[in-house]
Amino acid sequence: MTTDQITAIGAIVTTLIGAVTTWQVKKVAELQARVDKVEGELAESKGLFREAVKFIRILMAHIAELTHAHRLGTPAPQTPEIPERLREEV
């Protein structure tokens, strides 16, 4: 092989490595954006879950109050309002 051939092969390899590196950078950026989106959705879901559990506990306490009021023959307490954030889900 001559020096010119080796130089040409080196240029081709360098171009290929550059193209692959460029593709990898784009792919990593795309995947990072997807991960960020999924992490945001997870945080939103966790918050919604916590709020739902909190509301379920409020409803359980309300049921206990209803049972107590029924036994005593007193008027039933007012039903708790569904939190705004959970209204779409219910």
N, C-alpha and C positions, 0 to 999 in steps of 0.2 A: 504494500500500500504506500501510496505517495503521501507527502505532507498535505497536498491539496485535498486528497480524498479523506484523510483523517480530519482535516478542518471542516470539510463539508458534512461529514457524519456528526461531528461535534456540534455543528450549528443545528442540524436536524434534531439531535437529541435535546439540545437546549430549548429549541422551539417547542418540542413535545412536552418537556417538563414544565415550561412556562404555561402551555395551554392547560395541562392537567392541574397545575397549581391554581390558575385562574378559576377553573371549574370548581375546584375544592373550596376556594374562598367563597364563591357564590353559594355553593351548597351548604357550607357551614353557616353562612349568614341566614339562609332560608330556614335551616333547621333551628337556629337560635331564635328566630322570630316565632316559629311554631312552638318551641318550648316556652317562650315567654307568654304566648297566648294561652297555652294549656295551664301554666302555673297561675295565671290570672283567673282563669275559669275555675281552677281548683280552689283558690282563695275565696272566690265568690260563693262556690258551692258549700265550702266549710262554714262560711258566715251564715248562709241561708239555713244550713242544717242546725247550727247553734241556736238561731232564732226560732226555728221550728221546735226544737227540744224545749226551749224556754217557754214557748207558748203551750206546748203539751203539758208541761208542769203546772202552768196557770190553769189550764182546763181541768186537770186532775184535782187541783185544790177547789175549783169551782164545783165540780161534781160532789166533793165531800161536803161543801157548804149547802148544796141543793139537798143532799140526803139529810143533813142535820135540820134544815129548815122544814123539810117535809115531815120529819118525825115530830117536830115541835108544832107543826101546823101554822108556821109563820110564812109570810110572803117569800117567794124565791128571790135570791140575789140576782142582780142584773148580769146577763151573760157577757163575758169579756169580749171586747172587740178584737177582730183578727188584725194583727199588725199589717200595716200597708205593704210592707215588703213580701208578706206571705199571701196576700190577696190574689196575686196572679197565679200562685201555685195551687191554691185550694180550689 
